[in-house]
Amino acid sequence: MGKVKKIVLLLAVLQCMIILSGCWDQKIFEETGFILSLGLELNEEGELIYSATMPVVEEEIEQDVEVMYTTAPLLREARDKIRNTSGKRVEGGKTQQILFSRELAEKGLDEILDVFLRNPENPVLANITVVEGSPLEMLQLSLGYKDKTRIGFYISNLIDQTRKRTSTPETRIYDLAVLLHCKTIDPIATYMKYDDKKVEILGTALFKEDKMVGDLNVTDTGILHALMGKKQTSVTITGKTAMMLKAA
């Protein structure tokens, strides 16, 4: 009887090894394109310009970042066009930030954010940022930032450091979604600009519901954080700002 039990146990183990094999859905790193930064803006015809950066791991290619872009009327269609032209399995789970042009942010972000929230492949921890100018142009110029890390990590570190100094807010997809649907206070987001040398944090993009309606500089952003009861490091108050506070 003991021998029979051992045979049955061995067969059960072998069956589990076959059924629970974890290699059928493996993702090979060299064959996968991880989106680190995602840019969204509108062209002159009102269509969406979808741009993305992905790391390049091939040794024979000198450039370590690839910038891809396409245009389409809808976000899902643009995303599928990128996947159909990449040559890699495009994954969005590592996206560091979503870069909206100011023009698009002023028109409203609710429908676009809904696409990200409904797809489990999309990251809800990506930073929401508004760019003064074209996100695509910024991503293309970032290829020349030889003294900087990859643009996705560069912007993430920049937001993190300026947030610690209360010069800009930290607003991720889920933060914006919660504020839009609970309707307690209006959302805010990081506001930035760029040139051919660097990216610069300008302060805060102000929203009324899902539409951008204005902005604050880094000094006024620090005061906003203080009024919201958040920990301050230091705030430099100019004469103009002091007069505004006194009037308030």
N, C-alpha and C positions, 0 to 999 in steps of 0.2 A: 504493500500500500504506500509506503514511504517513497518508493521509486516512482510510482505513478504520480504522486503529488509533485515531485521534482520536475517530471516531464511536463506536467500541466503548467507549472510556474514558469518554466523555461519558454514554453510556447506563448504564454501570456506576455512575457517580457519582450520576446521577439516581435509580437504583434504590435505592442506599444511603440517599439522602436521604428517600425514601418509607418504606423499611423501618425506619430508625432514628429516625424522628420521635419526639421525647420529650414530646409534648403530650398523648398519649392518657390518661396516668395522673396528670395534674397535680393538685395539691392547692391550692385557693385559700384563702389565709390567713383571709379574712373568713368563709368557710364551714366552717372547721375549729375544733373545740373541743379545745384542748390541756389535758389534766388536769395541774395543777401539784401539788396535794395530794390524797391519797386517804385517806379515813378508813374504818376497819372496826371494827364493834362488834356486840354482840348486843342484841336487844330482849327484852322480858319473855317472849315466846313462844319464844325461842331462835333466832329467825331473824336473818340477817345484815343489818345496816344499812350500806349502801354509800353513802358521801358523797364528793363531789369538788368541787374548785374549778377553774374555768376562766376565763381572761381574757375580758373583753368589749371588743370593738374598735369597736362601733357608736357614732358620734358623738352620736346623740340620747339615748343612755342615760348617765346620770350615773355609776352604779356601774361600776367597772372590773373587778369580779370577780363571777362568778356561782357560787352554791353550789347543787348539785343532789344529791338523795339519793333512795334507794328502799330497799325491803326485799325479801328473797327468801331461800329456804332455802339456795341455793348461790351461790358467788361469780360463776360464769359467767352464771347467770341474772340476778343483780343488774346485772352489767355490761351485758348485753344490754338490760335494761329502761331503763337510763340512755341508751343509744344510741338507743332507740326513742322517747324523749321529749325529746331535746335539741334537735332541729331543726338540728343540725350534725353533721358527721362527727367523731366523738369519737376522739381519738388519745391513747394513753398513753405515748408515747415520751419526753415531756418531764417526766414526773412527778418531782418533787423529793424527796418523802418519802411513805412509807406510815405512817399513824398508826393504831396498834392501841390499843384500850382495854385497860386492865389486865385486866379480866375475860376478854376474849378471849385475851390473851396467856397467862393462867394456864391456859386450857383447851388451848393448843397451837397452833402456827403452821405446822406442817409441811405439812398438806394445802393450806392457803391459798398458801404460798410455792410449792408445786409447780405451781399454776395459772400463776403469774407466770413461772416458769422455763421452762415448756413453750411459751409463746406468744412468738414473736420480736418482737411489737409492744410487749411490756412492757419497761420499763427495768430492767436488773440493777444500775444505779448509784444507784437511789433509796435514800435513807436509811431504815433501819428505826427507828421510834420508838415508845415506849409512852407513852400519855397517861393521867394520873390524872384520870379523868372521861370525858366523852363527846367523841370526835373531831368528831362532827357539831356539837355545841354549840360547840366551840372554833372551828370553821370559820365558824359563823354569827356568833359574837361578833367574829371577826377583821374582819368587814365594818365594824365601828365603830372599828378601829385607824387613825384618821385620820393619826397621826404615824408610821405604819409603812408599809413597802412591802407589796406583795402577800404574803399569808400564806406561800405556797410559798417565795418568796425570803427572806422575813423569818426563817423557821425554818431554812432552809439556812445563812444567814449566822450565825444564832445558834449553831447546832451547830458550824460551822466555827471561830468565835471561842472557844467554850468548849472545843472539842477541843484547840486550840492551847495552852490553859491546863491541859490534862489534867483538866478538870472533867467531861467526858463522853466516851464512846468514839465513834468513827466506824464505824458498822456498816451496810454496804449489803447489798442482797439477796444478792449473790453471796458476801459474807463469811459471812452467816448460813447459807447453803446449804452452803458448804464445811465449816464447823465441824459442822453437823448430820450430814453424811454421812461425814466422815473420823473423827469421834468421838475427837478428840485432847483438846481442852479444850471446856468448855461455852461457849456464846455469851453475849455481852453486847450491850446496845443502849442508846440514849439514852432517858432517862426524864424526862418534863416534866409541868408542870401549866399552867393558864391561869386568867385571870379576864377581866373585861370591859375591861381596860386593856392587857394584855400576855400573853406566853408566858414562862414561866420554866423554865430547865433545873434539874432536881432532882438529877441525877447519872446513875446507871447502873441499868438493869434487868438482873437476874441470871437466867439460865436454867439449867435442868437438862434437857438435850436440847432439845426445842422448847417447853417450858413454863416460864413465868416463875415463879420461886420466891422472889424477894426483890428488894431494891434497896439501893444504896449512895448516900450523899449525895455532894456534890461533893468534900469533903475526903477521904473514904475512896476515892473514885474516883481521885484523884491518887495516893494510896498504892498502889492496885491497879495503876496504870500503872507506878509505880516498881518494884513487884515483878515486873511482866511485862517489865522491862528497856527501857521506852520512855522517851524523852527528857522531862525534867521542866522546867517553868519555875519554879514555886514551889508549895509545899504548906504551908498553915497547919495545924499539928497542935494540936488542943485537948488539955486534960488527960485527958479520957476516952479519946481516940484513943491518946495516949501510953501509958496504962495497958494498953490492949488490945494494942498492939504489944509492950510489955514482957512481958505474959503469954504472948504467942505465942512 
